[in-house]
Structure formats: structure tokens, C-alpha cells
């Protein structure tokens, strides 16, 4: 918060990485949802992946993930999402993106989903954006 108070600029914001936040919250011992609440006005984008809180495994989201509840919040509906995860192949990555579109539904109609695969062994643009409709 001190950074945002010291640099009063609408151009300053946060890319919130859910996997990193989960590990940090468990390691350091703070509430990840309280953290998000305090920083909500400054969040500009999300890196979307999950883990068990002990190691940043870059796992795809699963049904019931705490991340989904955050992404469903109306104040985040217009923000870009970057799927940052480990997938066995392009089909698995595509399935995750399509599943997210269904899970997030109309709340996320203004969002964009980008792709940042970690281990596919293929060349892709750093962020490929696809409009959620």
C-alpha cells in the first residue's frame, strides 16, 4: 500500500498471480482474500493457475478452486486473465480456457483470456488473447 500512496498514478497497478499469492499466504501466514480485498482498486490483470500452497506447481484450475470465486467478482469482470499453467498439450490448454469461459459465464463478458503455457515445448506469442463471449 505504501507504494501506491507514494506514487499516486492511475498507471500504477498490480498483476495478481494467484499461484504466487497462495504460496506466499501459506508460507508467511496471511489471509489471501484479505490481501486481495485491500488491493482490489489496484489490480489490473490476473495470472490464473493454482497449487496446494506449498509449491507453485502452476496447476490448472479445478472445480471448487478459491480462484474462481475471486474471478467471479463483478469488479474484476473487465480485467484480462492470463492462463499460466503446465499442460500436457495444446488440447489440454484449450480445454482449460473453454472451461473457464463456462465457469465464469456472463460475469466475465468483458474480460480477455490470454495464454502463457509453461511446458508445451511449442512457440507461442507471449500472450495470446481471446475474447470471452
Helices and strands as residue ranges (DSSP letters): H 2-6, E 14-17, H 18-24, I 25-29, H 32-39, G 40-42, E 43-48, H 66-71, G 74-76, E 80-85, H 90-104, G 105-108, E 112-117, E 130-131
